[in-house]
Amino acid sequence: MSRLGVRAVLFDLDGTLIDSAPDLAGTANTLRERRGLPPLPYERLRPLVGSGARGMLGAAFGVAPGDATFDDLRDEFLAAYEQGLLHRTVVFEGMQAVLDGIEAAGLRWGIVTNKAERFTLPVVRGLGLHGRAGAVVCGDTTPHAKPHPEPLLEAARRMLVAPADCVYVGDDLRDVQAGRSAGMGTLAAAWGYLGQGEAIDAWGADVLLDRPAALLNWLELA
């Protein structure tokens, strides 16, 4: 798609804008430690971070929603994670420069995530992003979560930008599906967690970005 007409860039949070995998994976291993189980390798947990508690508990304990123990484990996981949201979570290397470049060009940017507000807002504030983002739409802000387009459309409304004038950057197939359904350009972030489904080049994104700085190059801001 053309760069012309882009007025706003929307980002997924975990795996795109910030690297929260160390804290989420660490929480999964904390629950294993409480049960006398050895920690799992970080490399095994990282690809599943985009699926949140469901992905972490699936890898750590082999449970899924509907299993007898899942709800209690999920509640324990979320309570433990809430206590350590920012121990090792950081903005991805190179992403601050991307945000600076977007702002310097007079464009707006926002965040659309499936992460619940109770976790999202403390992280965004703690990393110094809240005052800069034109919108922060969480997984429970609207009645639907990605891959439904409504969270992306809500962010566009809050930023007073037409969906067609936005692009959405994410590291999961659901992000591309949501962006496409919202009528936005879609950019896939290859530095992210990517999940365990189809390969990133099969998602059908308009653009594949190999590193954060590639976004500035694509926007012709670098």
MARBA-3410 file (N, C-alpha, C, O; in Angstrom, 1 decimal):
222
0.8,-1.2,0.0,0.0,0.0,0.0,0.9,1.2,0.0,2.1,1.2,0.4 ~ 0.3,2.4,-0.4,1.1,3.6,-0.5,1.2,4.2,0.9,0.4,4.1,1.8 ~ 2.3,4.9,1.1,2.5,5.7,2.4,1.7,6.9,2.4,1.4,7.5,3.4 ~ 1.3,7.4,1.2,0.6,8.7,1.1,-0.7,8.5,1.8,-1.4,7.5,1.7 ~ -1.1,9.5,2.6,-2.3,9.5,3.3,-2.3,8.9,4.7,-3.3,9.0,5.5
-1.2,8.3,5.1,-1.1,7.7,6.4,-1.0,8.9,7.4,-0.1,9.7,7.4 ~ -1.9,8.9,8.4,-1.9,10.0,9.4,-1.7,9.5,10.8,-1.3,10.2,11.7 ~ -1.8,8.1,10.9,-1.7,7.6,12.3,-1.1,6.1,12.2,-1.5,5.4,11.3 ~ -0.3,5.8,13.1,0.2,4.4,13.2,-0.3,3.8,14.5,0.0,4.4,15.6 ~ -0.9,2.7,14.5,-1.4,2.0,15.6,-0.5,0.7,15.8,-0.1,0.1,14.9
-0.1,0.5,17.1,0.7,-0.6,17.5,0.0,-1.6,18.4,-0.7,-1.2,19.3 ~ 0.3,-2.9,18.1,0.0,-3.9,19.2,1.1,-3.6,20.3,2.1,-2.9,20.0 ~ 0.8,-4.1,21.5,1.7,-3.8,22.6,2.7,-4.9,22.8,3.9,-4.7,22.4 ~ 2.4,-6.0,23.4,3.3,-7.1,23.7,3.9,-7.7,22.4,3.1,-8.2,21.5 ~ 5.2,-7.7,22.2,5.8,-8.3,21.1,5.9,-7.4,19.9,6.6,-7.7,18.9
5.4,-6.2,20.0,5.5,-5.2,18.9,6.1,-3.9,19.4,7.2,-3.5,19.0 ~ 5.5,-3.3,20.4,6.0,-2.1,21.0,6.9,-2.3,22.2,7.9,-1.7,22.3 ~ 6.5,-3.3,23.0,7.3,-3.6,24.2,7.7,-5.1,24.2,7.0,-6.0,23.7 ~ 8.7,-5.4,24.9,9.2,-6.8,25.1,8.8,-7.2,26.6,9.6,-6.9,27.5 ~ 7.6,-7.8,26.7,7.1,-8.2,28.0,7.4,-9.7,28.3,7.0,-10.2,29.4
8.0,-10.4,27.3,8.1,-11.8,27.5,8.9,-12.2,28.7,8.5,-13.2,29.3 ~ 9.9,-11.5,29.1,10.7,-12.0,30.3,9.8,-12.0,31.6,9.9,-12.9,32.4 ~ 8.9,-11.0,31.7,8.0,-11.0,32.9,6.9,-12.1,32.8,6.6,-12.7,33.8 ~ 6.3,-12.2,31.6,5.3,-13.2,31.5,5.8,-14.6,31.6,5.2,-15.5,32.3 ~ 6.9,-14.9,30.9,7.5,-16.2,31.1,8.0,-16.5,32.5,7.9,-17.6,33.0
8.5,-15.4,33.1,9.0,-15.6,34.5,7.8,-15.9,35.4,8.0,-16.7,36.4 ~ 6.6,-15.3,35.2,5.5,-15.7,36.0,5.1,-17.1,35.8,4.7,-17.8,36.8 ~ 5.1,-17.6,34.6,4.8,-19.0,34.4,5.7,-19.9,35.2,5.3,-20.9,35.8 ~ 7.0,-19.6,35.2,8.0,-20.4,35.9,7.8,-20.2,37.4,8.2,-21.1,38.2 ~ 7.4,-19.1,37.9,7.1,-18.9,39.3,6.0,-19.9,39.7,6.1,-20.5,40.8
5.0,-20.0,38.9,3.9,-21.0,39.3,4.4,-22.4,39.2,4.0,-23.2,40.1 ~ 5.3,-22.7,38.3,5.9,-24.1,38.3,6.8,-24.3,39.6,6.7,-25.3,40.2 ~ 7.5,-23.3,39.9,8.4,-23.4,41.1,7.6,-23.6,42.4,8.0,-24.4,43.2 ~ 6.4,-23.0,42.5,5.5,-23.2,43.6,5.1,-24.6,43.7,4.7,-25.1,44.8 ~ 5.1,-25.3,42.6,4.6,-26.7,42.6,5.8,-27.7,42.5,5.6,-28.9,42.3
7.0,-27.2,42.8,8.2,-28.1,42.8,8.6,-28.6,41.4,9.3,-29.6,41.3 ~ 8.2,-27.8,40.4,8.6,-28.2,39.0,9.7,-27.4,38.5,9.9,-26.2,38.9 ~ 10.6,-27.9,37.7,11.7,-27.1,37.2,11.3,-26.1,36.2,10.2,-26.2,35.6 ~ 12.0,-25.0,36.0,11.6,-23.9,35.1,11.7,-24.4,33.7,12.6,-25.3,33.3 ~ 10.9,-23.9,32.8,11.0,-24.1,31.4,11.9,-23.2,30.7,12.0,-22.0,31.2
12.6,-23.6,29.7,13.5,-22.6,29.0,12.7,-21.4,28.4,11.6,-21.6,27.9 ~ 13.3,-20.3,28.5,12.7,-19.1,28.0,12.3,-19.2,26.5,11.2,-18.7,26.1 ~ 13.1,-19.8,25.8,12.9,-20.0,24.3,11.6,-20.8,24.0,11.0,-20.6,23.0 ~ 11.2,-21.6,25.0,10.0,-22.4,24.8,8.8,-21.6,25.1,7.7,-21.8,24.5 ~ 8.9,-20.6,26.0,7.8,-19.8,26.4,7.6,-18.6,25.5,6.4,-18.2,25.3
8.6,-18.0,25.0,8.6,-16.7,24.3,7.6,-16.7,23.2,6.8,-15.7,23.1 ~ 7.5,-17.7,22.3,6.6,-17.6,21.2,5.1,-17.6,21.6,4.3,-17.2,20.8 ~ 4.8,-18.0,22.8,3.4,-18.1,23.2,3.0,-16.9,24.0,1.8,-16.9,24.5 ~ 3.8,-15.9,24.2,3.5,-14.7,25.0,2.3,-14.0,24.4,1.5,-13.5,25.2 ~ 2.2,-14.0,23.1,1.1,-13.3,22.5,-0.3,-13.8,22.9,-1.3,-13.1,22.7
-0.3,-15.0,23.4,-1.6,-15.6,23.8,-1.9,-15.4,25.3,-2.9,-16.0,25.8 ~ -1.0,-14.6,25.9,-1.3,-14.3,27.3,-1.3,-15.5,28.3,-0.5,-16.4,28.1 ~ -2.1,-15.4,29.3,-2.2,-16.4,30.3,-2.5,-17.8,29.7,-2.0,-18.8,30.1 ~ -3.4,-17.8,28.7,-3.7,-19.1,28.0,-2.5,-19.7,27.5,-2.3,-21.0,27.6 ~ -1.7,-19.0,26.8,-0.5,-19.5,26.1,0.5,-20.0,27.2,1.1,-21.0,27.0
0.7,-19.1,28.2,1.7,-19.5,29.2,1.3,-20.7,30.0,2.2,-21.6,30.3 ~ 0.0,-20.8,30.3,-0.4,-22.0,31.1,-0.5,-23.2,30.3,-0.2,-24.4,30.8 ~ -0.7,-23.1,29.0,-0.7,-24.2,28.1,0.7,-24.8,28.0,0.9,-26.0,28.1 ~ 1.7,-23.9,27.9,3.1,-24.4,27.8,3.6,-24.9,29.2,4.3,-25.9,29.2 ~ 3.2,-24.2,30.3,3.8,-24.6,31.6,3.1,-25.8,32.2,3.7,-26.5,33.0
1.8,-26.0,31.9,1.1,-27.0,32.6,0.2,-27.9,31.7,-0.4,-28.8,32.2 ~ 0.2,-27.6,30.4,-0.5,-28.5,29.5,-2.0,-28.4,29.7,-2.8,-29.3,29.4 ~ -2.5,-27.2,30.2,-4.0,-27.0,30.4,-4.5,-26.0,29.4,-3.7,-25.2,28.9 ~ -5.8,-26.0,29.2,-6.5,-25.1,28.3,-7.8,-24.7,28.9,-8.3,-25.4,29.8 ~ -8.4,-23.6,28.4,-9.7,-23.2,28.9,-10.7,-24.3,28.8,-10.8,-25.0,27.8
-11.5,-24.5,29.8,-12.4,-25.6,29.9,-11.9,-26.8,30.8,-12.7,-27.6,31.3 ~ -10.5,-26.9,31.0,-10.0,-27.9,31.8,-10.3,-27.6,33.3,-10.5,-26.4,33.6 ~ -10.4,-28.6,34.1,-10.9,-28.4,35.5,-10.0,-27.4,36.3,-10.5,-26.7,37.1 ~ -8.7,-27.4,36.0,-7.8,-26.6,36.8,-7.4,-25.3,36.2,-6.7,-24.5,36.8 ~ -8.0,-25.0,35.0,-7.5,-23.8,34.2,-7.9,-22.5,34.9,-7.0,-21.7,35.1
-9.1,-22.4,35.4,-9.5,-21.1,35.9,-8.7,-20.7,37.2,-8.3,-19.6,37.3 ~ -8.5,-21.7,38.0,-7.7,-21.4,39.2,-6.3,-21.0,38.9,-5.7,-20.1,39.5 ~ -5.7,-21.8,38.0,-4.3,-21.5,37.5,-4.3,-20.1,36.9,-3.3,-19.3,37.1 ~ -5.3,-19.8,36.1,-5.3,-18.5,35.4,-5.3,-17.3,36.4,-4.6,-16.4,36.3 ~ -6.2,-17.5,37.4,-6.3,-16.4,38.4,-5.0,-16.3,39.2,-4.6,-15.2,39.5
-4.4,-17.4,39.5,-3.1,-17.3,40.2,-2.0,-16.7,39.3,-1.2,-15.9,39.8 ~ -2.0,-17.0,38.1,-1.1,-16.5,37.1,-1.2,-15.0,37.0,-0.3,-14.2,37.1 ~ -2.5,-14.5,36.8,-2.7,-13.1,36.7,-2.4,-12.3,37.9,-1.8,-11.2,37.8 ~ -2.7,-12.9,39.1,-2.3,-12.2,40.3,-0.8,-12.0,40.5,-0.3,-11.0,41.0 ~ -0.1,-13.1,40.1,1.4,-13.1,40.3,2.0,-12.1,39.2,2.9,-11.4,39.5
1.4,-12.1,38.0,1.9,-11.2,37.0,1.7,-9.8,37.4,2.6,-8.9,37.1 ~ 0.6,-9.5,38.0,0.3,-8.1,38.3,1.3,-7.5,39.3,1.5,-6.3,39.4 ~ 1.9,-8.4,40.1,2.9,-8.0,41.1,4.3,-7.7,40.4,5.1,-7.1,41.1 ~ 4.4,-8.1,39.2,5.8,-8.0,38.6,5.7,-7.5,37.1,6.4,-8.1,36.3 ~ 4.8,-6.6,36.8,4.6,-6.1,35.5,5.8,-5.5,34.8,6.0,-5.6,33.6
6.7,-4.9,35.6,7.7,-4.1,35.0,9.1,-4.5,35.5,10.0,-3.7,35.5 ~ 9.3,-5.7,36.0,10.6,-6.1,36.5,11.6,-6.1,35.4,12.7,-5.6,35.5 ~ 11.2,-6.7,34.2,12.2,-6.8,33.1,11.6,-6.4,31.8,12.2,-6.5,30.7 ~ 10.3,-5.9,31.8,9.7,-5.4,30.6,10.2,-4.1,30.1,10.4,-3.2,30.9 ~ 10.5,-4.0,28.8,11.1,-2.8,28.3,10.5,-2.5,26.9,9.9,-3.4,26.3
10.7,-1.2,26.5,10.3,-0.9,25.1,11.4,-1.5,24.2,12.6,-1.5,24.5 ~ 11.0,-2.2,23.1,11.9,-2.8,22.2,13.0,-1.8,21.7,12.8,-0.7,21.5 ~ 14.2,-2.4,21.6,15.3,-1.5,21.2,15.0,-1.0,19.8,14.6,-1.7,18.9 ~ 15.2,0.3,19.6,14.9,1.0,18.4,13.6,1.6,18.3,13.3,2.4,17.4 ~ 12.7,1.2,19.2,11.3,1.6,19.1,11.1,3.1,19.5,10.2,3.8,19.0
11.9,3.5,20.5,11.8,4.9,21.0,12.1,5.8,19.8,11.4,6.8,19.6 ~ 13.1,5.5,19.0,13.5,6.3,17.9,12.4,6.3,16.8,12.1,7.4,16.2 ~ 11.7,5.2,16.7,10.5,5.2,15.8,9.4,6.1,16.2,8.9,6.8,15.4 ~ 9.1,6.0,17.5,8.0,6.9,18.0,8.5,8.4,17.9,7.6,9.2,17.5 ~ 9.7,8.7,18.2,10.2,10.1,18.0,10.0,10.5,16.5,9.6,11.6,16.3
10.4,9.6,15.6,10.3,10.0,14.2,8.8,10.2,13.8,8.6,11.1,13.0 ~ 7.9,9.4,14.3,6.5,9.5,13.9,6.0,10.9,14.4,5.3,11.6,13.7 ~ 6.3,11.2,15.7,5.9,12.4,16.3,6.5,13.6,15.6,5.8,14.6,15.3 ~ 7.8,13.5,15.2,8.4,14.7,14.6,7.8,15.0,13.2,7.9,16.1,12.7 ~ 7.3,13.9,12.6,6.6,14.1,11.3,5.2,14.6,11.4,4.5,14.8,10.3
4.7,14.8,12.6,3.4,15.3,12.8,2.3,14.2,12.7,1.1,14.5,12.6 ~ 2.7,13.0,12.7,1.8,11.9,12.7,1.4,11.5,14.1,2.1,11.9,15.0 ~ 0.3,10.8,14.3,-0.1,10.4,15.6,0.1,8.9,15.7,0.2,8.2,14.7 ~ 0.2,8.4,16.9,0.3,6.9,17.1,-0.5,6.5,18.4,-0.7,7.3,19.3 ~ -0.9,5.2,18.4,-1.7,4.7,19.5,-1.4,3.2,19.7,-0.6,2.6,18.9
-2.0,2.7,20.7,-1.8,1.3,21.1,-3.2,0.6,21.1,-4.2,1.1,21.6 ~ -3.2,-0.6,20.4,-4.4,-1.5,20.5,-3.9,-2.9,20.9,-3.1,-3.5,20.1 ~ -4.3,-3.3,22.0,-3.8,-4.6,22.6,-5.0,-5.4,23.1,-6.0,-4.9,23.5 ~ -4.8,-6.7,23.1,-5.8,-7.6,23.7,-5.5,-7.8,25.2,-6.3,-8.4,25.9 ~ -4.4,-7.2,25.7,-4.1,-7.2,27.2,-5.1,-6.4,27.9,-5.5,-5.3,27.5
-5.6,-6.9,29.0,-6.6,-6.2,29.8,-6.1,-4.9,30.4,-4.9,-4.7,30.6 ~ -7.0,-4.0,30.6,-6.7,-2.7,31.1,-5.9,-2.7,32.4,-5.0,-1.9,32.6 ~ -6.3,-3.6,33.3,-5.6,-3.6,34.6,-4.1,-3.9,34.5,-3.4,-3.5,35.4 ~ -3.7,-4.5,33.4,-2.3,-4.7,33.2,-1.7,-3.7,32.2,-0.5,-3.3,32.4 ~ -2.5,-3.4,31.2,-2.0,-2.5,30.2,-1.6,-1.1,30.7,-0.5,-0.6,30.5
-2.5,-0.5,31.4,-2.3,0.9,31.8,-1.1,1.1,32.7,-0.3,2.0,32.5 ~ -0.9,0.2,33.7,0.3,0.4,34.5,1.6,0.2,33.7,2.6,0.9,34.0 ~ 1.6,-0.7,32.8,2.8,-0.9,32.0,3.1,0.3,31.1,4.2,0.7,31.0 ~ 2.0,0.7,30.4,2.2,1.9,29.5,2.7,3.1,30.3,3.5,3.9,29.8 ~ 2.1,3.3,31.4,2.5,4.5,32.3,3.9,4.3,32.8,4.7,5.2,32.7
4.2,3.1,33.2,5.5,2.8,33.8,6.7,3.0,32.8,7.8,3.3,33.2 ~ 6.4,2.7,31.5,7.4,2.9,30.5,7.4,4.3,29.8,8.1,4.5,28.8 ~ 6.6,5.2,30.4,6.6,6.5,29.9,5.9,6.7,28.5,6.2,7.7,27.8 ~ 5.0,5.9,28.2,4.3,6.0,26.9,2.9,6.6,27.0,2.4,7.0,25.9 ~ 2.3,6.7,28.1,0.9,7.0,28.2,0.7,8.4,27.8,-0.3,8.7,27.1
1.5,9.4,28.1,1.3,10.8,27.7,1.5,11.0,26.3,1.1,12.1,25.7 ~ 2.1,10.1,25.6,2.5,10.2,24.2,1.5,9.6,23.2,1.2,10.1,22.1 ~ 0.9,8.5,23.7,-0.1,7.7,22.8,-1.4,8.5,22.6,-1.9,9.0,23.6 ~ -1.8,8.6,21.4,-3.1,9.3,21.1,-4.3,8.5,21.6,-5.3,9.0,21.7 ~ -4.1,7.2,21.7,-5.2,6.3,22.2,-4.6,5.0,22.7,-3.5,4.6,22.2
-5.2,4.5,23.8,-4.8,3.2,24.3,-6.0,2.4,24.5,-6.9,2.6,25.3 ~ -6.2,1.4,23.6,-7.4,0.5,23.6,-7.0,-0.8,24.0,-6.1,-1.5,23.4 ~ -7.6,-1.3,25.1,-7.2,-2.6,25.7,-8.2,-3.7,25.3,-9.2,-3.5,24.6 ~ -7.9,-4.9,25.7,-8.7,-6.1,25.4,-10.1,-6.0,25.9,-11.0,-6.7,25.4 ~ -10.3,-5.3,27.0,-11.6,-5.1,27.6,-12.2,-3.7,27.4,-13.2,-3.4,28.1
-11.7,-2.9,26.5,-12.2,-1.6,26.3,-13.5,-1.7,25.5,-14.4,-0.9,25.8 ~ -13.5,-2.5,24.5,-14.7,-2.7,23.7,-15.3,-4.1,23.9,-14.6,-4.9,24.6 ~ -16.5,-4.4,23.5,-17.0,-5.8,23.7,-16.3,-6.9,22.9,-16.5,-8.1,23.2 ~ -15.4,-6.5,22.0,-14.7,-7.5,21.2,-13.2,-7.3,21.3,-12.7,-6.2,21.6 ~ -12.4,-8.4,21.2,-11.0,-8.3,21.1,-10.5,-8.7,19.7,-11.3,-9.3,18.9
-9.3,-8.4,19.4,-8.7,-8.8,18.1,-8.8,-10.4,18.0,-8.6,-11.1,19.0 ~ -9.1,-10.9,16.8,-9.0,-10.3,15.5,-10.3,-9.5,15.1,-10.3,-9.1,13.9 ~ -11.2,-9.3,15.9,-12.3,-8.4,15.6,-11.8,-7.0,15.3,-10.9,-6.6,16.0 ~ -12.3,-6.3,14.4,-11.8,-4.9,14.1,-12.2,-3.8,15.0,-11.6,-2.8,15.0 ~ -13.2,-4.1,15.9,-13.7,-3.0,16.7,-12.7,-2.3,17.6,-12.7,-1.0,17.7
-11.7,-3.0,18.2,-10.7,-2.2,19.0,-9.9,-1.2,18.1,-9.6,-0.1,18.6 ~ -9.6,-1.6,16.9,-8.8,-0.7,16.0,-9.7,0.4,15.6,-9.2,1.6,15.5 ~ -11.0,0.2,15.3,-11.9,1.2,14.9,-12.1,2.2,16.1,-12.2,3.4,15.8 ~ -12.1,1.7,17.3,-12.3,2.6,18.4,-11.1,3.5,18.6,-11.2,4.6,18.9 ~ -9.9,2.9,18.4,-8.7,3.8,18.5,-8.7,4.9,17.4,-8.3,6.0,17.7
-9.1,4.5,16.2,-9.2,5.6,15.2,-10.2,6.6,15.6,-9.9,7.8,15.3 ~ -11.3,6.2,16.1,-12.3,7.2,16.6,-11.7,8.2,17.6,-11.9,9.4,17.6 ~ -11.0,7.6,18.6,-10.5,8.4,19.7,-9.4,9.4,19.2,-9.2,10.4,19.7 ~ -8.7,9.0,18.1,-7.7,9.8,17.5,-8.2,10.8,16.4,-7.4,11.6,15.9 ~ -9.5,10.6,16.1,-10.1,11.5,15.1,-9.5,11.3,13.8,-9.2,12.3,13.0
-9.1,10.1,13.4,-8.5,9.7,12.2,-9.3,8.6,11.5,-9.8,7.7,12.1 ~ -9.5,8.8,10.2,-10.3,7.8,9.5,-9.5,6.4,9.5,-8.3,6.5,9.3 ~ -10.2,5.3,9.6,-9.4,4.0,9.5,-8.6,3.9,8.3,-7.5,3.3,8.4 ~ -9.0,4.4,7.2,-8.2,4.2,6.0,-6.9,5.0,6.0,-6.0,4.8,5.2 ~ -6.8,6.0,6.9,-5.6,6.8,7.1,-4.7,6.2,8.2,-3.7,6.9,8.5
-5.0,5.0,8.7,-4.2,4.4,9.7,-3.5,3.2,9.2,-4.0,2.5,8.2 ~ -2.4,2.8,9.8,-1.8,1.5,9.6,-1.7,0.8,10.9,-1.5,1.5,12.0 ~ -1.7,-0.5,10.9,-1.6,-1.2,12.2,-0.4,-2.2,12.1,-0.2,-2.9,11.2 ~ 0.4,-2.1,13.2,1.6,-2.9,13.2,1.5,-3.9,14.3,1.2,-3.6,15.5 ~ 1.7,-5.2,14.0,1.5,-6.3,15.0,2.4,-7.5,14.7,2.9,-7.6,13.6
2.5,-8.3,15.7,3.4,-9.5,15.6,2.6,-10.8,15.6,3.2,-11.9,15.9 ~ 1.3,-10.8,15.3,0.5,-12.0,15.4,-0.5,-12.0,14.2,-0.9,-10.9,13.7 ~ -0.9,-13.1,13.7,-1.8,-13.2,12.6,-3.1,-12.5,12.9,-3.7,-11.9,12.1 ~ -3.5,-12.5,14.2,-4.8,-11.8,14.6,-4.7,-10.3,14.3,-5.7,-9.7,14.0 ~ -3.5,-9.8,14.4,-3.3,-8.3,14.2,-3.5,-8.0,12.7,-4.2,-7.0,12.4
-3.0,-8.8,11.9,-3.2,-8.6,10.4,-4.7,-8.8,10.1,-5.2,-8.0,9.3 ~ -5.3,-9.8,10.6,-6.7,-10.0,10.4,-7.6,-8.8,10.8,-8.5,-8.4,10.1 ~ -7.3,-8.3,12.0,-8.0,-7.2,12.6,-7.8,-5.9,11.8,-8.7,-5.2,11.4 ~ -6.5,-5.7,11.4,-6.2,-4.5,10.6,-6.9,-4.5,9.2,-7.5,-3.5,8.8 ~ -6.9,-5.7,8.6,-7.5,-5.8,7.3,-9.0,-5.6,7.4,-9.6,-4.9,6.6
-9.6,-6.2,8.4,-11.1,-6.0,8.6,-11.5,-4.6,9.0,-12.6,-4.2,8.7 ~ -10.6,-3.9,9.6,-10.8,-2.5,9.9,-10.6,-1.5,8.8,-10.8,-0.3,8.9 ~ -10.1,-2.0,7.6,-9.8,-1.2,6.5,-8.5,-0.5,6.6,-8.3,0.6,6.0 ~ -7.6,-1.0,7.4,-6.3,-0.3,7.6,-5.2,-1.1,6.9,-5.3,-2.3,6.6 ~ -4.1,-0.4,6.6,-2.9,-1.1,6.1,-2.3,-1.9,7.3,-2.4,-1.5,8.4
-1.7,-3.1,6.9,-1.2,-4.0,7.9,0.3,-4.2,7.7,0.8,-4.5,6.6 ~ 1.0,-4.1,8.9,2.5,-4.3,8.8,2.8,-5.3,9.9,2.5,-5.1,11.1 ~ 3.5,-6.4,9.5,3.8,-7.5,10.4,5.2,-7.3,11.0,6.2,-7.0,10.3 ~ 5.3,-7.4,12.3,6.6,-7.1,13.0,7.4,-8.4,13.3,7.0,-9.2,14.2 ~ 8.4,-8.6,12.5,9.1,-9.9,12.6,10.0,-10.0,13.8,10.5,-11.1,14.1
10.2,-9.0,14.6,11.0,-9.0,15.8,10.1,-9.5,17.0,10.6,-9.7,18.1 ~ 8.8,-9.7,16.8,7.9,-10.1,17.8,7.9,-11.6,18.2,8.8,-12.3,17.8 ~ 6.8,-12.0,18.8,6.7,-13.3,19.3,6.2,-14.3,18.3,6.6,-15.5,18.3 ~ 5.3,-13.9,17.4,4.9,-14.6,16.2,4.0,-15.8,16.4,3.4,-16.3,15.4 ~ 3.9,-16.3,17.6,3.0,-17.5,17.8,3.6,-18.8,17.2,4.8,-18.8,16.9
2.7,-19.8,17.1,3.2,-21.1,16.6,2.3,-21.5,15.4,2.3,-22.7,15.1 ~ 1.6,-20.6,14.8,0.8,-21.0,13.7,1.5,-20.8,12.4,2.7,-21.2,12.2 ~ 0.8,-20.2,11.4,1.5,-20.0,10.1,2.7,-19.1,10.2,2.8,-18.2,11.1 ~ 3.6,-19.3,9.3,4.8,-18.4,9.2,4.3,-17.0,8.9,3.3,-16.8,8.2 ~ 5.1,-16.0,9.3,4.7,-14.6,9.2,4.5,-14.2,7.8,3.7,-13.3,7.5
5.3,-14.8,6.8,5.1,-14.3,5.4,3.9,-14.9,4.8,3.6,-14.6,3.6 ~ 3.1,-15.8,5.5,1.9,-16.3,5.1,0.6,-15.6,5.6,-0.5,-15.9,5.3 ~ 0.9,-14.6,6.4,-0.2,-13.9,7.1,-1.0,-12.9,6.1,-2.2,-12.6,6.4 ~ -0.4,-12.5,5.1,-1.0,-11.6,4.1,-0.9,-10.2,4.5,-1.8,-9.4,4.0 ~ 0.0,-9.8,5.3,0.2,-8.4,5.6,0.7,-7.6,4.4,1.3,-8.2,3.5
0.4,-6.3,4.4,0.8,-5.5,3.3,2.3,-5.3,3.3,2.9,-5.3,2.2 ~ 2.9,-5.3,4.5,4.4,-5.1,4.6,4.9,-6.0,5.7,4.3,-6.2,6.7 ~ 6.1,-6.5,5.5,6.8,-7.3,6.5,8.0,-6.5,7.0,8.9,-6.1,6.2 ~ 8.0,-6.1,8.3,9.1,-5.3,8.8,10.1,-6.2,9.6,9.7,-7.0,10.5 ~ 11.4,-6.2,9.3,12.3,-7.0,9.9,12.9,-6.4,11.2,13.4,-7.1,12.1
12.7,-5.1,11.4,13.2,-4.4,12.6,12.4,-3.1,12.8,11.8,-2.7,11.8 ~ 12.3,-2.5,14.0,11.6,-1.3,14.1,11.9,-0.2,13.2,11.0,0.5,12.7 ~ 13.2,0.0,12.9,13.6,1.1,12.1,13.0,1.0,10.7,12.9,2.0,10.0 ~ 12.7,-0.2,10.3,12.1,-0.4,8.9,10.8,0.3,8.8,10.4,0.6,7.7 ~ 10.1,0.5,9.9,8.8,1.3,9.8,9.1,2.7,9.4,8.3,3.2,8.5
10.1,3.3,9.9,10.4,4.7,9.5,10.8,4.7,8.0,10.4,5.7,7.3 ~ 11.6,3.7,7.6,12.0,3.7,6.2,10.7,3.5,5.3,10.6,4.2,4.3 ~ 9.8,2.7,5.7,8.6,2.5,4.9,7.7,3.7,4.9,7.2,4.1,3.8 ~ 7.7,4.4,6.0,6.9,5.7,6.0,7.7,6.8,5.4,7.1,7.9,5.2 ~ 8.9,6.6,4.9,9.8,7.6,4.3,10.0,8.7,5.3,10.1,9.9,4.9
10.3,8.4,6.5,10.6,9.4,7.6,12.0,9.3,8.0,12.5,10.1,8.7 ~ 12.8,8.2,7.5,14.2,8.1,7.9,15.1,8.8,7.0,16.3,8.8,7.2
END
